[in-house]
Amino acid sequence: MIKTDILIIGAGPTGLFTVFEAGLLKLKCHLIDALPQPGGQCSEIYPKKPIYDIPAFPEILAGDLVNNLMEQIKPFEPGFTLAERAETLDTLEDGSFVVTTNKGTKHNAPVVVIAGGLGSFEPRKPPLENILDFEDKGVAYMIKDPEVYRNKKVLIAGGGDSALDWAIFLADVASEVSLVHRRNEFRGALDSVEKAAALAKIGKIKLFTEAEVKKLYGDDHLEAVVVKYNDEEKGESYIEVDNFIPLFGLSPKLGPIGSWGLEIEKNAIKVDNSYDYQTNIPGVYAIGDVNTYKGKLKLILSGFHEAAVMCQSAYQRINPGKRYVMKYTTVGGVEGFDGSKKVAKKEVVQSIS
């Protein structure tokens, strides 16, 4: 069983920043996320989308924000359970909690923080009659290990950043990459669109626009798909493939967390914002877009604030009766669990005799 001081459900920006604030209080963190990498929507859906309301950054790409947060929390050595969804919450006799994932991984902590953004994310699946028959048999909704597709014929469907970025990446991995989008215009970053177009010109990506995948064929494994064009005169194309990856984004849902006995209001977790963002279950907190309270603003910077306030309360729960004197990082510096330390240089004032 994985033991930690604070168990964080959700490894998006708010969850990641919680690691930093907890680290300043000498509290260890472990994070659970259903996605295969940290960053939440910022990594999975729009890594190249610019964000304009992060303090001190007039503009920063979502993916770069995640990279910066990962670098910031590195000294505090957080643990990660990725590509697993938090399923159950149980309370032990000592008041601590055990959270078990859908793969049976158990985590124990005196404090649980739900920082799951809009909830756990489930892939949006195309309405194909037999798609469930080919899941894990050639059909996947996210890419966890690109090497799985080495020297394979891969077809990606979608028109956003994920579809474009993976098509570009796999062009040097797979033996053949096809990209299908139901429109002629893509919604991704301009440089990604231009790269994909350039690769299509030299034959490294087969581009099918104004078209959709309509049928899947195969026995024990996917063997081919039928792509139908919006223009009936163009008809259909039968394409032999080993893998079909529809990247149509993720649908946010509270998922199993919704059955934990938490007070839910309009698909969000109700908290007491007058003190510490604690839920109706003592020791379980909710911060970021997943929570709701009077005056709530669903902004990343609001999640950062909530993380800082919540950690102060978590410290008192973990260390009852122990007084903590907060010091600004400009005064106390940042001391990591890895032995690193950042301290502001002291000004030396010499007297003149």
C-alpha positions in Angstrom: 0.0 0.0 0.0 1.3 3.5 -0.9 1.4 5.8 2.1 1.7 9.5 2.1 0.7 12.7 4.0 -1.6 14.1 1.4 -3.2 12.0 -1.4 -4.2 14.2 -4.3 -6.8 13.0 -6.8 -6.1 14.8 -10.0 -2.7 15.8 -11.5 -3.8 19.0 -13.3 -2.2 22.4 -12.5 -4.1 22.8 -9.2 -3.1 19.3 -8.0 0.5 19.8 -9.0 0.8 23.2 -7.3 -0.6 21.6 -4.1 2.6 19.5 -4.0 4.6 22.7 -3.8 2.5 24.3 -1.1 2.5 21.0 0.9 6.2 20.7 0.5 6.8 24.1 2.1 5.1 22.5 5.2 7.2 19.4 5.0 4.3 17.3 3.9 4.7 14.5 1.3 2.2 14.1 -1.6 1.1 11.4 -3.9 -1.1 12.0 -7.0 -3.6 9.8 -8.7 -4.8 10.6 -12.3 -6.8 8.6 -14.9 -4.6 10.1 -17.6 -1.3 8.6 -18.5 0.7 11.8 -17.8 0.5 14.8 -15.4 -1.2 18.0 -16.5 -4.8 17.2 -16.9 -6.6 19.0 -19.8 -3.5 21.2 -20.3 -1.5 18.2 -21.3 -4.1 16.0 -22.9 -6.4 18.4 -24.8 -4.6 21.7 -25.5 -0.9 21.6 -24.7 -0.2 24.3 -27.3 -3.1 26.6 -26.3 -1.9 29.9 -24.9 -3.2 31.0 -21.4 -3.2 34.7 -20.6 -4.3 34.9 -17.0 -1.4 33.3 -15.1 0.2 36.0 -12.9 3.7 37.1 -14.2 3.1 35.3 -17.5 1.5 37.6 -20.2 1.2 34.5 -22.3 2.2 30.9 -21.6 1.3 27.6 -23.5 -0.7 25.2 -21.4 2.0 22.5 -21.9 4.7 24.9 -20.8 2.8 25.7 -17.7 2.6 22.0 -16.8 6.4 21.7 -17.4 7.1 24.6 -15.2 4.9 23.2 -12.4 6.7 19.8 -12.7 10.0 21.5 -12.4 8.8 23.6 -9.4 7.7 20.5 -7.5 10.6 18.3 -8.4 12.5 19.0 -5.1 9.5 17.6 -3.1 9.6 14.2 -4.9 5.9 13.5 -5.3 4.7 10.0 -6.2 2.4 9.4 -9.1 -0.2 6.7 -9.9 -1.1 7.4 -13.5 -3.5 5.9 -16.0 -5.6 4.7 -13.0 -8.9 6.1 -11.8 -9.7 6.6 -8.1 -12.7 4.2 -7.4 -13.4 3.8 -3.7 -12.8 5.8 -0.5 -12.7 3.9 2.9 -12.1 5.3 6.4 -9.9 3.4 8.8 -10.2 3.3 12.6 -7.4 5.9 13.0 -9.3 8.4 10.9 -7.1 8.0 7.8 -8.4 7.1 4.4 -7.7 4.3 1.9 -8.3 5.2 -1.8 -8.3 2.2 -4.2 -8.0 2.6 -8.0 -9.8 0.7 -10.7 -6.6 -1.4 -11.0 -6.6 -2.3 -7.3 -3.8 0.0 -6.3 -4.3 1.1 -2.6 -3.2 4.4 -1.2 -3.3 5.5 2.5 -3.3 9.1 3.8 -4.7 11.1 6.7 -5.8 13.8 4.1 -7.4 13.3 0.7 -7.6 16.3 -1.7 -9.8 16.1 -4.7 -8.3 18.3 -7.4 -9.8 16.6 -10.4 -10.6 19.6 -12.4 -14.1 19.0 -13.9 -13.9 15.4 -12.8 -12.3 12.3 -14.2 -12.1 12.3 -18.0 -13.6 9.6 -20.3 -12.8 9.6 -24.0 -15.5 10.7 -26.4 -16.1 7.6 -28.6 -17.3 7.8 -32.2 -20.7 6.2 -32.7 -19.5 3.1 -34.6 -21.5 0.0 -34.3 -18.7 -2.5 -33.4 -16.1 -0.2 -31.9 -16.3 -1.9 -28.5 -15.3 -5.2 -30.1 -11.9 -3.8 -31.1 -11.0 -1.9 -27.9 -7.5 -3.1 -27.0 -7.5 -5.0 -30.2 -6.4 -2.1 -32.5 -8.7 0.7 -31.1 -7.4 3.1 -28.4 -8.6 6.5 -27.3 -5.3 7.8 -26.0 -1.6 7.1 -26.7 0.3 5.8 -23.7 3.4 4.3 -25.4 4.2 5.5 -28.9 6.5 2.5 -29.4 3.4 0.3 -29.6 2.8 1.8 -33.0 6.3 1.3 -34.4 6.2 0.0 -38.0 2.4 -0.2 -37.8 -0.3 1.3 -40.1 -2.0 3.9 -37.9 -5.2 5.9 -38.6 -5.9 8.9 -36.3 -9.3 10.7 -36.4 -9.7 14.2 -35.0 -9.0 17.9 -35.8 -7.5 19.3 -32.6 -4.0 19.6 -31.1 -3.9 16.0 -29.9 -4.7 14.5 -33.3 -2.3 16.8 -35.1 0.6 16.4 -32.6 0.3 12.6 -32.5 0.1 12.3 -36.3 3.2 14.4 -36.6 5.0 12.4 -33.9 4.0 9.0 -35.3 5.1 9.9 -38.8 8.6 8.9 -37.7 7.5 5.8 -35.8 4.7 4.1 -37.7 5.1 2.6 -41.2 2.0 4.6 -42.3 0.0 7.4 -40.7 -3.4 8.5 -41.9 -5.2 11.5 -40.4 -9.0 11.8 -40.9 -11.0 15.0 -40.0 -14.6 15.7 -40.8 -13.8 19.3 -41.7 -11.3 21.0 -44.0 -10.1 23.3 -41.2 -8.2 22.1 -38.2 -8.6 23.5 -34.7 -5.0 23.0 -33.6 -2.1 25.4 -33.3 -1.0 26.9 -36.6 2.5 25.5 -36.5 1.0 22.0 -36.0 -1.3 22.4 -38.9 1.5 23.6 -41.1 3.8 20.7 -40.0 1.0 18.2 -40.8 0.4 19.8 -44.2 4.1 19.7 -45.0 4.3 16.0 -44.0 1.3 15.2 -46.1 3.0 16.8 -49.2 5.9 14.5 -48.9 3.7 11.4 -48.2 4.6 10.9 -44.6 1.0 11.5 -43.6 -2.1 10.5 -45.6 -4.6 13.3 -45.1 -8.4 12.7 -45.4 -10.4 15.9 -44.8 -14.2 16.4 -45.0 -14.5 12.7 -44.2 -15.3 10.4 -41.3 -14.6 6.8 -40.3 -17.8 4.9 -40.7 -17.0 1.2 -40.5 -14.4 -1.1 -38.8 -13.4 -4.5 -40.1 -11.4 -7.4 -38.6 -11.6 -10.7 -36.8 -9.6 -11.0 -33.6 -7.9 -7.6 -34.4 -8.7 -4.5 -36.4 -7.7 -5.0 -40.0 -9.3 -2.1 -41.9 -11.6 0.9 -41.8 -14.0 2.6 -44.2 -13.6 6.3 -44.6 -16.7 8.1 -46.1 -16.4 11.5 -47.6 -19.0 14.3 -46.9 -19.2 14.7 -50.7 -21.2 11.7 -51.9 -19.5 11.9 -55.3 -16.2 11.1 -53.7 -17.7 8.0 -52.1 -15.7 5.9 -49.7 -12.1 4.7 -49.1 -11.2 1.3 -47.7 -8.0 1.6 -45.7 -6.0 -1.3 -44.3 -4.8 -0.4 -40.7 -3.4 -2.0 -37.6 -4.6 0.7 -35.3 -7.4 3.2 -35.1 -7.0 6.1 -32.6 -10.0 8.5 -32.4 -8.9 11.6 -30.6 -12.2 13.5 -30.1 -11.4 15.0 -26.7 -12.4 13.9 -23.2 -15.8 14.1 -21.4 -15.5 15.3 -17.8 -17.5 13.3 -15.2 -17.3 13.0 -11.4 -17.3 9.3 -12.0 -16.9 7.0 -8.9 -16.1 10.1 -6.7 -19.8 11.0 -7.0 -20.7 8.0 -4.8 -18.4 8.7 -1.9 -21.0 10.4 0.2 -19.9 13.9 -0.7 -22.3 16.8 -1.0 -22.8 17.4 -4.7 -24.3 20.5 -6.3 -24.7 20.7 -10.1 -22.0 18.0 -10.7 -19.5 19.8 -8.5 -18.4 19.1 -4.9 -19.8 21.6 -2.4 -17.2 23.0 0.1 -16.9 25.5 2.9 -14.8 28.3 1.4 -14.9 30.5 4.5 -12.1 28.4 6.0 -10.3 25.7 4.1 -12.3 24.1 1.2 -13.1 21.0 3.2 -16.1 18.9 2.1 -18.8 17.4 4.3 -16.4 14.5 5.1 -13.7 15.8 7.5 -10.2 15.3 6.1 -11.4 15.3 2.5 -10.9 18.5 0.6 -11.9 19.7 -2.9 -10.0 22.4 -4.7 -10.0 23.7 -8.2 -12.7 23.4 -10.8 -14.2 20.3 -9.2 -15.6 22.3 -6.2 -18.3 24.9 -5.8 -19.2 27.6 -3.3 -20.7 31.0 -3.3 -18.6 33.3 -5.5 -16.6 30.4 -7.1 -14.5 31.3 -10.1 -13.3 28.4 -12.3 -9.8 29.8 -13.0 -6.4 28.1 -12.6 -5.2 31.0 -10.4 -8.3 30.4 -8.1 -7.2 26.8 -7.8 -3.7 27.8 -6.8 -5.1 30.0 -4.0 -7.4 27.3 -2.8 -4.4 24.9 -2.7 -2.4 27.2 -0.5 -5.2 27.7 2.0 -6.2 24.0 2.0 -2.6 23.0 2.9 -2.6 25.1 6.0 -5.7 23.2 7.2 -4.2 19.9 6.2 -1.1 20.6 8.2 -3.2 21.1 11.4 -5.1 17.9 10.8 -1.9 15.9 10.3 -0.1 17.7 13.2 -2.8 18.5 15.8 -1.8 21.1 18.3 1.4 21.9 16.5 1.9 25.5 15.7 3.2 26.5 12.3 4.7 29.9 11.6 4.3 30.7 8.0 7.4 32.2 6.4 7.6 33.8 3.0 9.8 32.0 0.5 11.8 35.2 0.1 12.7 34.8 3.8 12.8 31.0 4.5 13.6 29.9 1.0 12.6 26.5 -0.4 14.1 23.3 1.1 13.4 20.2 -0.9 13.1 16.6 0.3 16.0 15.8 -2.1 18.4 17.9 -0.1 18.3 20.9 -2.4 17.7 24.4 -1.0 17.0 27.8 -2.5 17.6 30.8 -0.4 17.5 34.4 -1.3 20.9 36.1 -1.0 21.3 38.3 2.1 22.3 41.9 1.7 25.5 42.7 3.6 25.5 46.1 5.2 28.9 47.4 6.4 29.2 50.3 8.8 31.3 53.2 7.8 33.6 54.4 10.6 
